[in-house]
Amino acid sequence: MNLYLLRHGLAVELGTEGLAKDSERPLTPKGERKLKKIAKGMKVLELDFDMILSSPYVRARQTAEIIAEALRTRTKIEFSETLTPSGNARKLIERLNHINPDYQNVLLVGHEPHLSEFISLLVSGKASFGVIMKKGGLCKLSAASPKYGQCAALEWLLTPSQMALIGS
């Protein structure tokens, strides 16, 4: 299985007037523009996903929708609390192990610090490996079967700027 992990784009600041909860923060117009460039990079890389699993937080949901639209994917976006900032790695792995076994390419859209810790866990067996995901950054892991601990290979980790350059 190929796991692609995408951190949401630039969002409005916490405490912005009218937004009572962190989960309500939307992408900024700049964040939306950058994600469209990142999506172009994904098209150039010929990425296609059997499944898109996203945090239900507004900024992650918007990120997943922009990517799905740009790639013209017919894949339905599913939402999971396991991808929120305080998501649980064990529950996320359990969720991944219950998806259709024919799925080869799965996109996970989430937040920090959860995504970096998840990458670290799957690659090194420890959540403190030192990976940093920038907003709009994209990572590719390959794993025969996701499990808690070292089970995946880090194929690449690209910054949002690198993704935008690929798409230009």
PECOR-V93852 format. One record per backbone hydrogen bond with DSSP energy under -1.0 kcal/mol. CO is the residue of the C=O (numbers start at 0). NH is the residue of the N-H. Records with the same first field share a line. If there is no record, write none. Layout:
CO = NH  NH
This chain:
0 = 142
1 = 105
2 = 140
3 = 107
4 = 138
5 = 109
9 = 27
12 = 15
15 = 18
20 = 23
21 = 24
22 = 57
25 = 11
27 = 31
28 = 32
29 = 33
30 = 34
31 = 35
32 = 36
33 = 37
34 = 38
35 = 39
36 = 40
37 = 41
38 = 42
39 = 43
40 = 44
41 = 46
42 = 45
50 = 106
51 = 77
52 = 108
53 = 79
56 = 60
57 = 61
58 = 62
59 = 63
60 = 64
61 = 65
62 = 66
63 = 67
64 = 68
65 = 69
66 = 70
67 = 72
77 = 53
79 = 82
80 = 83
83 = 86
87 = 91
88 = 92
89 = 93
90 = 94
91 = 95
92 = 96
94 = 97
95 = 98
99 = 102
103 = 1
104 = 49  50
105 = 3
106 = 52
107 = 5
108 = 54
109 = 7
110 = 114
112 = 116
113 = 117
114 = 118
115 = 119
116 = 120
117 = 121
118 = 122
119 = 123
120 = 124
121 = 150  151
133 = 136
136 = 6
137 = 157
138 = 4
139 = 154  155
140 = 2
141 = 152
152 = 141
155 = 139
157 = 137
158 = 162
159 = 163
160 = 164
161 = 165
162 = 166
